[in-house]
């Protein structure tokens, strides 16, 4: 069961509720009933031991909450025959399941179309309406980044075609919008062209309730030019590299996102856990100057927040 906690991370502007000008209010069809999403990210089934049990814990908790939709924010499970049962289990748990493709879902030579087929997605990026809210799902695995050669590794980019599609979907939206992606659109570990996406979303800030991502395995919330961005922590672990590779959370992490339109309020109810073995501090992870400022973000929790 979700427990209500006060926000554990505050920021300038975070206390402000989503606001709409009279002009935009006349154009938008705003729902009258609250909307609730069940959120989970970076379960990593097929990579980390016990990931299937973490998914089961999430589904058991969501059965009690009864949200309007379930959302997995990528790096869920390899979309192949060996892990099809996990996708089927998630899809059978709710009549409306929203899938996002992560970078590790494309390991072992798998393609985005494999995920679309295995998980029953409308497309690698798509829009759909849930209880009077437009949900926009983005694919941050596009090729073609002008800066890719400088860092290599996984592709982390939203290309021109997808940007044009996003601009159109936001322009024609006549209801509030929530954006889901795997890779972050702002903050640590964001896509190569994050500023371009931030500009697009900010141009439609009166429609955009928030953007939520996985990928970073961080517990973070920031606001840029009128748009709130939330990094949803991994259900399973934080990657530290080296010989240790990863530090596992004792309990699975997930959250609910509730939007109360009568109060123009957004609320995330998260969960807290502990490190299963050593903490990042105990292995000296933050001694590196580049990591020192991330200490408050690398935590075995998803903070509860509201604005």
Secondary structure as UniProt FT lines:
FT   TURN            12..15
FT   HELIX           22..27
FT   STRAND          35..40
FT   TURN            46..47
FT   TURN            49..50
FT   HELIX           51..65
FT   STRAND          69..72
FT   HELIX           81..83
FT   HELIX           84..93
FT   STRAND          97..99
FT   HELIX           104..106
FT   TURN            108..109
FT   HELIX           112..119
FT   STRAND          126..130
FT   TURN            131..132
FT   STRAND          133..137
FT   TURN            146..147
FT   HELIX           148..151
FT   HELIX           160..172
FT   STRAND          177..181
FT   TURN            188..189
FT   TURN            192..193
FT   HELIX           194..202
FT   TURN            203..207
FT   STRAND          208..213
FT   STRAND          220..224
FT   TURN            225..226
FT   STRAND          227..231
FT   STRAND          237..241
FT   TURN            242..244
FT   STRAND          245..249
FT   STRAND          255..260
FT   TURN            261..264
FT   STRAND          265..269
FT   TURN            280..284
FT   HELIX           285..287
FT   HELIX           289..292
FT   TURN            293..297
FT   STRAND          305..306
//
